Amino acid sequence: MTRVETRTVLAEHTTLRLGGPARELVVAETAEDLVAAVRAAGDRVLLLGGGSNLVIGDDGFDGTVVKIATRGWRLDGAEVEVAAGQNWDEFVAGVVEAGFGGLECLSGIPGSVGATPIQNVGAYGCEVADLLTSVECYDRRTGEVRTMTAADLGFAYRTSVLKGTDTGIVLSVRFALREDGLSAPIRYAELARKLGVELGVRVPAAQARAAVLELRRGKGMVLDPVDQDTWSAGSFFTNPIVAEDVLADVEMPRYPAEGGVKLSAAWLIEHAGFGKGYPGPGGRVSLSSKHTLALTNRGGATTADLLALAREVRDGVRAKFGVTLHPEPLLINCSL
């Protein structure tokens, strides 16, 4: 079933609570309706899931916005197929409660399931690529629905072949879960400390999920309508991957990565002089008071306000360290 809305303000559909009007918004509640809506929309179409990794310009989107409202998942042994519009954390909570492990470290991440393979969502030492087996996609170039395996998706740090293109529309995602109810091996030092275990240990999935949720809440990374620190797009900048000799004489967190080392964007931001709560224009936006990687709407902000703060932070880090930070969310009708 689909329904059509006009004069929709997109700020009502994003976790940043920012974004101008859409010419038309179509809500698709089945995979078939989703395909039909995309086909009918033509070239000017924006796919909208949970709105959590999205920055939309103040002028909005002069085209058709298709809101993916498909829901539910189906277990087949230890494999599960999930609708693209399903709320991600509700799904993670459901499979953990059903006795399966593997996804617990990705608890508390806002947004929908269909968005997770696009940028290989990850947190606390785990990535979607670790358990994803395939996705069902509508290919706009051929007009066909096809299966893409994990290998087809070309996963890398916070990216896949689906990122930056609107030719492949995710309809559903399949994951292979752990049947023993235990977590994936704990790989993230902060989480290991929280759990009181050594790195590499596996714990009950529900225990790991509870610890991750507590850590994320402490950073304002679990959506809360009364907490403006959560009025954000999550981490605004990705952790930069640089050559091993870049800033080798500066003592800072470094992590092995393909092609070099991964630096902490949060560390770079803070040590460039942008502390927690650093304000942007008029105080309408600021860095989160809990986590320097989140840019937040403090009420009454515009997207222009947010981007002005993002540019100030990006340029400040570049001036201090010679490293350029890149945005993690998708920017629609706006740019840095």
MARKOL-410956 format. One record per residue (C-alpha): x, y, z. Coordinates in steps of 0.1 Angstrom, whole numbers, plus 5000, padded with zeros to 4 digits. Layout:
// residues N
XYZ
...
//
This chain:
// residues 336
500050005000
501250354992
500050695003
501051034989
501751355009
502351704995
504052015011
505951785034
508651945055
511551705055
512851825089
509951615103
511651305088
515251345099
516951295133
518651625129
515151785126
516551985096
515552005060
513252205037
510152095018
509651814994
507551854963
505951514970
506451234995
505350884987
505150635016
505750275004
504749995028
505549685006
508549604985
506349594954
505049944962
508550064967
509649944933
506550094917
507050424934
510750444923
509850364888
507050624887
509250894902
511750924874
515151084878
514251324907
513851084935
515251064971
515050744991
514250815028
514550555055
514950655092
516550985083
519450935106
522350965083
521051245062
521551625060
518951795037
519352155026
517052435037
515552445002
514452085006
514151854976
512351954944
511351604935
509651284948
510751154982
510050784986
509750695023
510650325028
508050205053
508349825048
508549625080
509349285095
511749005094
511648625088
513948375104
515148065085
517347875110
520248105118
519548325088
517248615088
515748825060
514749175070
512649435052
514649745042
512349985061
512449795093
513750005123
517349875128
517449875166
514049715170
515349435147
518549395167
516549385200
514249115185
516948875173
518848915206
515648835225
515148535203
518548395214
520748495185
524048675186
526248865162
524549205158
524549315195
527449555192
525449745166
522649815191
521250165195
522150275160
519250485146
517750435111
516450155090
517849815080
518149905043
520650185050
523049965069
524749785039
525050105019
527750255041
528649935060
527450065093
529749975122
530350035159
532249895188
534449675167
531749525145
530449605110
527349495090
529749325066
530649075093
527348905091
525549015060
525148745034
523148925006
520749194997
517749204974
518049514952
515949684926
518349784898
517050104882
519350064852
517849724842
514449744859
515049414875
515249284911
518449094918
520448944946
523849094955
526148894977
528449045003
531349004978
529349194952
528849484976
532549564978
532549655015
535149875030
535350125059
531950295060
531250235023
530049984997
529349994959
525850114968
527050434984
526950754963
524650604938
520850574935
520850294909
520550004935
517550024958
517749794988
514549594993
515649345020
518849225037
519948885048
522148815078
523748495092
523348505130
525148315158
522848035171
524547995205
523248335218
526748465224
528148785211
530748825185
534248835200
534649165218
537149365198
536649725212
538649815243
536050055257
533349785255
535649515270
536349745300
532649805304
531949435304
534949355326
536349105301
539449065279
539449145243
538448845221
536048705248
532448625239
529648705263
525848655262
524548875234
521949045257
524749145281
526849295253
523749475239
522949635273
526549755277
526649905242
523350085248
524750225281
527850345264
525950505235
523550685258
526450835276
527550985243
524151105233
524050845205
520650685214
517650885201
515851065229
513251335219
513951535251
517751525248
519051775222
522451595222
520651325202
519251565176
522051475153
523051255123
525351055146
529051075139
529351365114
532851285103
534450955095
537750855111
540450945085
542650675071
546150815064
549650685055
551550545084
554050835084
551451105087
551651275121
553850985132
555551225157
552251315174
551051085202
547451005194
545150705190
545950495159
544350185146
545549945118
543649995085
543849895049
546150135032
547650295063
546350375098
543050505110
543050815132
540350915157
538251205142
536951285177
540551315190
541551545161
538551765166
539051805203
542751865200
542152125173
540352335199
536752215195
535552075228
532251915237
529452165234
531452395211
528752635197
527952725161
526153025147
523953185174
524152885196
521452715175
523852425167
526852285186
529051995190
527251745214
527951815250
528751435253
530651355221
532751585198
531851375167
528151475168
526951805154
523551885170
520552095165
519852295197
516452415184
515552675158
518552585136
518852575099
520952335078
523052635068
523852685106
524952315108
527152325078
528852645089
529852465121
530952165102
533152375079
534652555109
535552215125
536852065093
538952365085
540252395120
541452025120
543052075086
544952385098
546152225130
547051875117
546951885079
544251615079
540951675060
537851525076
535051405054
531351395063
529751055070
526051145064
524651195029
524251555020
521251634999
520951974981
523752115003
527452075006
530552155027
//
